[in-house]
Amino acid sequence: MSSHGFELPLRLLLAFRMLIDELHAELARQGHPDMRPMHGFVMQAIGPDGTTAVELGRTLGVSKQAAGKTIDALERVGYAERTTDPHDTRRKLVRLTPYGMEALHLSARIFDTLRGRWADELGEERLTALESDLRTMTPGNPWRLDTPSWFTNL
């Protein structure tokens, strides 16, 4: 069966969307109903050591103001907090709260479960080959946290 060239990116995007939708449904069932797909990118960019709004914006590919609005949203649902940098009191850091860290750890476990379902359906060998092929065809570092801004960059 021959495929059109446009089908590959659409199928990859659809697979991504399915996994993310399943992740968020499970996160909601396990106590994180306010977690949104963008939050994962932002929380990964904040990281375990925290960051500033400027650095966060740079990592995400958005303005400081857009980063600030996103931080506000994460604060409202309890995933992040603003604190003073202990090394420079003029700097404000954004840190993940314990609730935010829990959501990230839970997400990792859920992704492992979802991968297991794919392995059950496709077979471990085929899934491992697919992952290997995708590694061959994509840049080495999969942590492109600016992907959401790339979608909206007109």
C-alpha positions as CSV (number, residue, x, y, z in Angstrom):
1,M,0.0,0.0,0.0
2,S,1.5,3.3,-1.1
3,S,1.1,6.4,1.2
4,H,1.2,10.0,0.3
5,G,4.0,12.1,1.7
6,F,1.7,14.2,3.8
7,E,0.4,11.1,5.7
8,L,3.7,10.6,7.7
9,P,3.7,13.9,9.6
10,L,-0.1,13.6,10.2
11,R,0.3,10.0,11.6
12,L,3.2,11.1,13.8
13,L,1.2,14.0,15.1
14,L,-1.9,11.8,15.6
15,A,0.2,9.3,17.6
16,F,1.6,12.1,19.7
17,R,-1.9,13.5,20.3
18,M,-3.3,10.1,21.3
19,L,-0.5,9.5,23.8
20,I,-0.9,13.0,25.3
21,D,-4.7,12.7,25.5
22,E,-4.3,9.3,27.2
23,L,-1.7,10.7,29.6
24,H,-3.9,13.6,30.6
25,A,-7.0,11.4,31.1
26,E,-4.9,9.3,33.5
27,L,-3.4,12.3,35.2
28,A,-6.9,13.6,35.9
29,R,-8.0,10.2,37.3
30,Q,-4.9,10.2,39.6
31,G,-5.5,13.6,41.1
32,H,-4.2,16.1,38.5
33,P,-7.4,17.3,36.6
34,D,-5.9,20.8,35.9
35,M,-2.8,19.5,34.1
36,R,-2.7,20.6,30.4
37,P,-0.4,19.5,27.6
38,M,1.4,22.9,27.6
39,H,2.1,22.5,31.3
40,G,4.3,19.5,30.7
41,F,6.6,21.5,28.4
42,V,6.7,24.4,30.8
43,M,7.4,22.2,33.9
44,Q,10.2,20.4,32.1
45,A,11.7,23.8,31.2
46,I,11.4,24.9,34.8
47,G,13.2,21.8,35.9
48,P,14.1,20.6,39.3
49,D,16.4,23.6,40.1
50,G,14.0,26.3,38.9
51,T,14.5,29.1,36.4
52,T,13.6,32.8,35.8
53,A,10.8,34.0,33.6
54,V,13.4,35.3,31.1
55,E,15.2,32.0,30.9
56,L,11.9,30.1,30.7
57,G,10.7,32.3,27.8
58,R,14.0,31.7,26.0
59,T,13.7,27.9,26.4
60,L,10.1,27.8,25.3
61,G,10.6,30.3,22.5
62,V,8.1,32.8,23.9
63,S,8.3,36.4,25.3
64,K,9.0,37.0,29.0
65,Q,5.4,38.3,29.2
66,A,4.0,35.0,27.7
67,A,6.2,33.0,30.1
68,G,4.9,35.1,33.0
69,K,1.3,34.4,32.0
70,T,2.1,30.7,31.9
71,I,3.8,30.9,35.3
72,D,0.7,32.6,36.6
73,A,-1.5,29.7,35.3
74,L,0.8,27.1,36.9
75,E,0.7,29.0,40.2
76,R,-3.1,29.1,40.2
77,V,-3.3,25.3,40.0
78,G,-0.5,24.7,42.4
79,Y,2.3,23.4,40.2
80,A,4.7,26.3,40.5
81,E,5.7,29.1,42.8
82,R,7.8,32.2,42.5
83,T,10.6,32.6,45.0
84,T,13.6,34.8,45.6
85,D,16.9,33.4,44.4
86,P,18.9,32.6,47.6
87,H,22.1,33.7,45.7
88,D,20.8,37.0,44.3
89,T,17.8,38.5,46.1
90,R,17.1,40.7,43.0
91,R,16.3,37.6,40.9
92,K,13.0,35.9,41.1
93,L,13.0,32.2,40.5
94,V,10.1,29.9,39.4
95,R,10.2,26.6,41.1
96,L,8.0,23.5,40.9
97,T,6.0,22.8,44.0
98,P,5.9,19.2,45.4
99,Y,2.5,18.9,43.7
100,G,4.2,19.9,40.4
101,M,7.0,17.4,40.9
102,E,4.5,14.7,41.7
103,A,2.7,15.4,38.4
104,L,6.0,15.1,36.5
105,H,7.0,11.8,38.2
106,L,3.5,10.5,37.7
107,S,3.6,11.5,34.0
108,A,6.8,9.5,33.5
109,R,5.2,6.4,35.0
110,I,2.1,6.8,32.9
111,F,4.2,7.2,29.7
112,D,5.9,3.9,30.6
113,T,2.5,2.3,30.9
114,L,1.4,3.7,27.6
115,R,4.6,2.5,25.9
116,G,3.9,-0.9,27.3
117,R,0.4,-0.9,25.7
118,W,2.0,0.0,22.4
119,A,4.5,-2.9,22.9
120,D,1.6,-5.2,23.6
121,E,-0.2,-4.2,20.4
122,L,2.8,-3.9,18.0
123,G,5.2,-6.3,19.7
124,E,8.3,-5.1,21.6
125,E,10.7,-5.7,18.6
126,R,8.6,-3.6,16.2
127,L,8.2,-0.8,18.8
128,T,11.9,-0.8,19.5
129,A,12.6,-0.7,15.8
130,L,10.2,2.2,15.4
131,E,11.9,4.1,18.2
132,S,15.3,3.4,16.8
133,D,14.2,4.6,13.3
134,L,12.8,7.8,14.8
135,R,16.1,8.4,16.6
136,T,17.9,8.0,13.3
137,M,15.6,10.5,11.5
138,T,15.5,13.1,14.3
139,P,18.0,15.3,16.1
140,G,19.8,13.6,19.0
141,N,18.2,15.7,21.7
142,P,14.5,15.1,21.9
143,W,13.9,17.9,24.5
144,R,12.7,20.6,22.1
145,L,10.6,22.4,24.6
146,D,9.9,25.3,22.2
147,T,7.5,23.0,20.2
148,P,4.3,24.7,21.4
149,S,5.5,28.1,20.3
150,W,6.6,26.6,17.0
151,F,3.0,25.6,16.3
152,T,1.8,29.2,16.8
153,N,4.6,30.9,15.0
154,L,3.0,32.4,11.9
